[in-house]
Amino acid sequence: MKFIELRKTAFAASGALLVFALFNIFAKKINWGIDFTGGTIVQVKFEKKAAIGKLRKALKKLKPVIQEFPKTNSFILKFSLSINLPDLQKKLMDIFAKNFPQNPASIERFEMVGPVVGKFLIKAALYAFLGALFGIIVYVAIRFKGNIWGFAAVIALIHDITITFGIMCFTGKSIDLIVVTGLLFIAGYSVNDTIVIYDRIRENLKKAERKKNSEIFNTSITQTLSRTIITSLTTLMVVLSLFLFGGEIIHDFSLTLLIGIVIGTYSSIFIASPLVYISKR
């Protein structure tokens, strides 16, 4: 298949996705999670097993993020700063008594995350991402003895992270540390896939000096295509299982990975490799 010849179409498609993602990031209000904006965390425990669906319905007006601890009858409730703290504990106990009269509940933990901590976590997440980008540029540049390989990989990586983050903003999901962890995971996954293709391109460039670069690049991508597809599909199967059966606590994390793995696989073939081809030509 002539992957390199499709680069203009791929660049146009990526450009459209990037515009869509950037619009959702900057034009719409990002739904930052409590980790970044501050709020209240409450851990509650029931004497018997309580259905998370019923709990979510009972607390609908307070709009908490609910995380369940399997086999412990405990839940973590995360409330935004707009909740009136002095009355929150009393409101919760009243709601539990009304909706779970035969299943008494007790509050085990009641903590507040201030906005100062939230700003610190935003900076920490940004530094982690920038540090990862710098490390990738240095590693790939040393590995392939040329800056273009590293910069092309990082451009593809920024492409993947931006589009994934933009889609998460579009869905209205809460952006918290779990989602940021998913974005960093995508960075590692995407670069690993790109380096496998880079290795084959470099080997074929050394062996077939008289062939056209476009032919060498297409052959290299084709030779690694089965490995790329098998790896992506098996990873997607696992992540899809987490998304469907993993519960509320890792739902946004697994959704981030689902989007990122698809975008990362695409960019390794149609973004990172064509960028190196353009520089070589």
C-alpha positions as CSV (number, residue, x, y, z in Angstrom):
1,M,0.0,0.0,0.0
2,K,1.2,3.5,-0.9
3,F,1.2,5.1,2.6
4,I,3.5,7.9,1.8
5,E,1.4,9.0,-1.2
6,L,-1.5,9.4,1.1
7,R,0.3,11.8,3.3
8,K,-1.5,15.0,2.0
9,T,-4.9,13.4,2.7
10,A,-3.7,12.3,6.1
11,F,-2.3,15.8,6.9
12,A,-5.6,17.3,5.9
13,A,-7.6,14.9,8.1
14,S,-5.3,15.5,11.0
15,G,-5.6,19.3,10.5
16,A,-9.3,19.0,10.7
17,L,-9.1,16.9,13.8
18,L,-6.7,19.4,15.4
19,V,-8.9,22.3,14.6
20,F,-11.8,20.4,16.2
21,A,-9.7,19.5,19.3
22,L,-8.3,23.0,19.8
23,F,-11.8,24.5,19.5
24,N,-13.0,22.3,22.3
25,I,-10.0,23.0,24.4
26,F,-10.0,26.8,24.1
27,A,-13.5,27.8,23.0
28,K,-15.4,25.6,25.4
29,K,-15.0,25.6,29.2
30,I,-12.9,22.6,30.3
31,N,-14.5,20.5,33.0
32,W,-11.5,20.4,35.3
33,G,-11.8,17.7,38.1
34,I,-11.6,18.3,41.8
35,D,-7.9,17.4,41.7
36,F,-7.3,20.7,39.8
37,T,-10.1,23.0,40.9
38,G,-10.4,22.0,44.6
39,G,-13.4,20.5,46.3
40,T,-14.5,18.1,49.0
41,I,-13.8,14.4,49.3
42,V,-16.1,12.2,51.4
43,Q,-15.6,8.5,52.1
44,V,-18.8,6.8,53.2
45,K,-19.4,3.2,54.3
46,F,-22.7,1.3,54.4
47,E,-23.3,-1.7,56.7
48,K,-24.6,-3.7,53.8
49,K,-23.9,-3.6,50.0
50,A,-25.4,-0.5,48.4
51,A,-26.2,-0.2,44.7
52,I,-24.1,2.5,43.1
53,G,-26.9,3.4,40.7
54,K,-29.3,4.0,43.6
55,L,-26.7,6.1,45.4
56,R,-26.0,8.1,42.3
57,K,-29.8,8.8,41.9
58,A,-30.1,9.8,45.5
59,L,-27.2,12.3,45.3
60,K,-28.2,13.6,41.8
61,K,-28.8,17.2,43.0
62,L,-25.4,17.5,44.6
63,K,-23.7,16.2,41.4
64,P,-20.8,14.3,43.0
65,V,-18.2,12.1,41.2
66,I,-18.8,8.6,42.8
67,Q,-16.1,5.9,43.0
68,E,-16.9,2.5,44.4
69,F,-14.6,0.2,46.4
70,P,-15.7,-3.4,45.5
71,K,-16.4,-5.8,48.3
72,T,-16.0,-3.1,51.0
73,N,-19.4,-1.4,50.9
74,S,-17.5,1.9,50.8
75,F,-17.7,4.8,48.3
76,I,-15.7,7.9,47.6
77,L,-17.8,11.0,46.9
78,K,-16.1,14.1,45.3
79,F,-17.9,17.4,45.4
80,S,-17.0,20.7,43.7
81,L,-16.2,23.9,45.7
82,S,-19.8,25.2,45.0
83,I,-21.1,22.8,47.7
84,N,-21.8,24.5,51.1
85,L,-19.3,22.7,53.4
86,P,-20.9,23.2,56.9
87,D,-24.2,21.7,55.7
88,L,-22.8,19.0,53.5
89,Q,-22.3,16.3,56.1
90,K,-25.8,16.8,57.5
91,K,-27.3,16.8,54.0
92,L,-25.5,13.5,53.2
93,M,-26.7,11.8,56.4
94,D,-30.2,12.9,55.8
95,I,-30.1,11.6,52.2
96,F,-28.7,8.3,53.3
97,A,-31.3,7.9,56.0
98,K,-34.1,8.6,53.6
99,N,-32.9,6.5,50.7
100,F,-31.2,3.6,52.6
101,P,-33.3,3.3,55.8
102,Q,-32.4,-0.4,56.2
103,N,-28.7,0.1,55.4
104,P,-27.1,2.6,57.9
105,A,-24.2,4.6,56.6
106,S,-21.3,6.3,58.3
107,I,-18.8,8.9,57.1
108,E,-15.2,7.6,57.4
109,R,-13.3,10.5,55.8
110,F,-14.1,14.2,55.1
111,E,-11.4,16.2,53.4
112,M,-11.1,19.4,51.4
113,V,-8.8,19.9,48.4
114,G,-8.0,23.6,48.1
115,P,-7.6,25.5,44.8
116,V,-3.9,26.1,45.7
117,V,-3.3,22.4,45.7
118,G,-5.2,22.2,42.4
119,K,-2.9,24.8,40.8
120,F,0.1,23.0,42.0
121,L,-1.2,19.7,40.4
122,I,-1.8,21.5,37.1
123,K,1.8,22.7,37.1
124,A,3.1,19.3,38.1
125,A,1.1,17.6,35.3
126,L,2.4,20.2,32.8
127,Y,6.1,19.7,33.9
128,A,5.7,15.9,33.6
129,F,4.4,16.2,30.1
130,L,7.1,18.6,29.0
131,G,9.8,16.5,30.6
132,A,8.4,13.4,28.8
133,L,8.6,15.3,25.4
134,F,12.2,16.4,26.1
135,G,13.3,12.9,27.0
136,I,11.7,11.5,23.9
137,I,13.5,14.0,21.6
138,V,16.9,13.2,23.3
139,Y,16.4,9.4,23.2
140,V,15.2,9.2,19.6
141,A,17.9,11.7,18.4
142,I,20.6,9.5,20.0
143,R,19.0,6.3,18.9
144,F,18.7,7.3,15.3
145,K,21.6,9.7,15.1
146,G,19.5,12.6,13.7
147,N,17.3,15.3,15.1
148,I,14.5,14.9,12.5
149,W,13.5,11.5,13.8
150,G,13.0,12.8,17.3
151,F,11.2,16.0,16.2
152,A,8.9,14.0,13.9
153,A,8.1,11.6,16.7
154,V,7.3,14.5,19.1
155,I,5.1,16.3,16.5
156,A,3.1,13.0,16.1
157,L,3.0,12.7,19.9
158,I,1.6,16.3,20.3
159,H,-0.8,15.5,17.6
160,D,-2.1,12.4,19.5
161,I,-2.3,14.1,22.9
162,T,-4.0,17.2,21.5
163,I,-6.7,15.3,19.6
164,T,-7.3,12.9,22.5
165,F,-7.6,15.8,25.0
166,G,-9.8,17.7,22.7
167,I,-12.2,14.8,22.3
168,M,-12.3,14.3,26.1
169,C,-13.2,18.0,26.5
170,F,-15.9,17.6,23.8
171,T,-17.5,14.7,25.7
172,G,-17.7,16.9,28.8
173,K,-15.7,14.4,30.9
174,S,-14.1,15.6,34.1
175,I,-10.4,16.2,33.5
176,D,-8.5,14.9,36.5
177,L,-5.2,13.2,37.4
178,I,-6.6,9.9,36.1
179,V,-7.1,11.4,32.6
180,V,-3.7,13.0,32.7
181,T,-2.2,9.6,33.6
182,G,-4.0,8.2,30.5
183,L,-2.5,11.0,28.3
184,L,1.0,10.2,29.5
185,F,0.4,6.5,28.9
186,I,-0.6,7.3,25.3
187,A,2.6,9.3,24.9
188,G,4.7,6.2,25.7
189,Y,2.5,3.9,23.6
190,S,2.6,6.1,20.6
191,V,6.3,6.6,20.7
192,N,7.0,2.9,21.1
193,D,4.9,2.2,18.0
194,T,6.6,4.9,16.0
195,I,10.1,3.7,16.9
196,V,9.3,0.2,15.7
197,I,8.5,1.6,12.3
198,Y,11.5,3.9,12.4
199,D,13.8,1.0,13.0
200,R,12.6,-0.8,9.9
201,I,12.8,2.4,7.8
202,R,16.4,2.9,8.9
203,E,17.4,-0.7,8.2
204,N,15.8,-0.6,4.7
205,L,17.4,2.8,3.9
206,K,20.9,1.2,4.5
207,K,20.1,-1.9,2.5
208,A,18.3,-0.4,-0.5
209,E,20.2,2.7,-1.5
210,R,19.2,2.7,-5.1
211,K,15.5,2.5,-4.5
212,K,13.3,5.6,-4.2
213,N,12.7,6.8,-0.7
214,S,8.9,6.6,-1.1
215,E,9.3,2.9,-2.0
216,I,11.5,2.2,1.0
217,F,9.2,4.0,3.4
218,N,6.1,2.2,2.0
219,T,7.8,-1.2,2.2
220,S,9.0,-0.5,5.8
221,I,5.5,0.5,7.0
222,T,4.0,-2.6,5.2
223,Q,6.5,-4.9,6.9
224,T,5.6,-3.6,10.3
225,L,1.9,-3.2,9.6
226,S,0.9,-6.7,10.9
227,R,2.8,-6.1,14.1
228,T,1.2,-2.7,14.6
229,I,-2.3,-4.0,14.0
230,I,-2.0,-7.0,16.2
231,T,-0.4,-4.9,19.0
232,S,-3.1,-2.2,18.7
233,L,-6.0,-4.7,18.6
234,T,-4.9,-6.8,21.6
235,T,-4.3,-3.6,23.6
236,L,-7.7,-2.2,22.5
237,M,-9.4,-5.5,23.6
238,V,-8.0,-5.1,27.1
239,V,-8.8,-1.4,27.4
240,L,-12.3,-2.0,26.0
241,S,-12.8,-4.7,28.7
242,L,-11.7,-2.1,31.3
243,F,-14.1,0.5,29.8
244,L,-17.1,-1.9,29.8
245,F,-16.5,-3.8,33.1
246,G,-13.9,-1.8,35.1
247,G,-16.4,0.4,36.9
248,E,-16.8,4.1,37.4
249,I,-13.4,4.6,39.0
250,I,-11.4,3.9,35.8
251,H,-14.1,4.7,33.2
252,D,-12.5,8.0,32.1
253,F,-9.0,6.5,32.1
254,S,-10.0,3.7,29.9
255,L,-11.9,6.0,27.5
256,T,-8.8,8.2,27.2
257,L,-6.8,5.1,26.3
258,L,-9.3,3.9,23.7
259,I,-9.2,7.2,21.9
260,G,-5.4,7.6,22.2
261,I,-4.5,4.1,21.0
262,V,-6.5,4.6,17.8
263,I,-5.1,8.1,17.2
264,G,-1.5,6.9,18.1
265,T,-1.6,4.0,15.7
266,Y,-2.8,6.2,12.9
267,S,-0.2,8.9,13.6
268,S,2.7,6.4,13.6
269,I,1.9,5.4,10.1
270,F,0.5,8.6,8.5
271,I,2.1,11.4,10.5
272,A,5.5,10.5,12.0
273,S,6.8,8.4,9.0
274,P,5.8,10.9,6.3
275,L,7.4,13.8,8.2
276,V,10.7,11.9,8.1
277,Y,10.2,11.1,4.5
278,I,9.7,14.8,3.6
279,S,12.9,15.7,5.4
280,K,14.8,12.9,3.7
281,R,13.5,13.9,0.3
